[in-house]
Amino acid sequence: MIEGVGLADGDGFSDAELAELRAIGRTRTYARNARVFHEGERSDFVVLIVDGRLKILTATADGTEAVLGIRGPGSLVGELAAFDGGPRTATAVALDPLTVRVLPAAQFREFVASRPGAALELIRVLMSRLREGDRRRLEFGAYDATARVARLLCDLANERAITDGHGVDVRLAQHEVAGLVGASRASVARALASLRTLDIVATGRGTITVLDLDALRRIVA
């Protein structure tokens, strides 16, 4: 299992639990594109995202990096290393200007051990990430690039849906989308062109704006 993989903002902990987690950590900030930790290194901390987003990367056999997931405010990243003491299974990079609380692994383990509700929630989160990974692997073989891009944008836009008619901005570059859906950049470019033709999305530098979320949902239904 890869640590931190997923798309949703927040991991379901209660406000009180999140407040306790923040209290045992220290605040750190990162500029966009800064690396928070590296695949293969050993470290003794867990990251709780306060503001901004992280992207989770892993090295591929051809020497490139694949984007495995996006994590947002309230999410834990790097929790596996806190329990097994093994090397990081992925690299975490700030997708936006990022504020996190860095939680020492020993204190994080004590927090989970002393709060059965939080422990159950952590298990639920890990199982949800496993299911999400399984779903995406099935999609890679069952759907074309346009359908996979539509599914990804739908998942991300659902977290930020607004009703004022201005659309939902998803701040991802095309190569990041390609990594998340398991397609080439050329295939993603063609998929986005198709969605633009249908007036479902608009694209800009590093941003995709979902103009018609209902239409996007119909594509992936």
Secondary structure as UniProt FT lines:
FT   TURN            3..4
FT   HELIX           15..23
FT   STRAND          26..30
FT   TURN            32..33
FT   STRAND          35..37
FT   TURN            39..40
FT   STRAND          45..51
FT   STRAND          54..59
FT   TURN            61..62
FT   STRAND          65..72
FT   TURN            73..74
FT   STRAND          76..77
FT   HELIX           79..84
FT   STRAND          91..94
FT   STRAND          98..104
FT   HELIX           105..114
FT   HELIX           116..142
FT   HELIX           145..158
FT   TURN            159..160
FT   STRAND          168..170
FT   HELIX           174..181
FT   HELIX           185..197
FT   TURN            198..199
FT   STRAND          201..204
FT   TURN            205..206
FT   STRAND          207..210
FT   HELIX           213..220
//
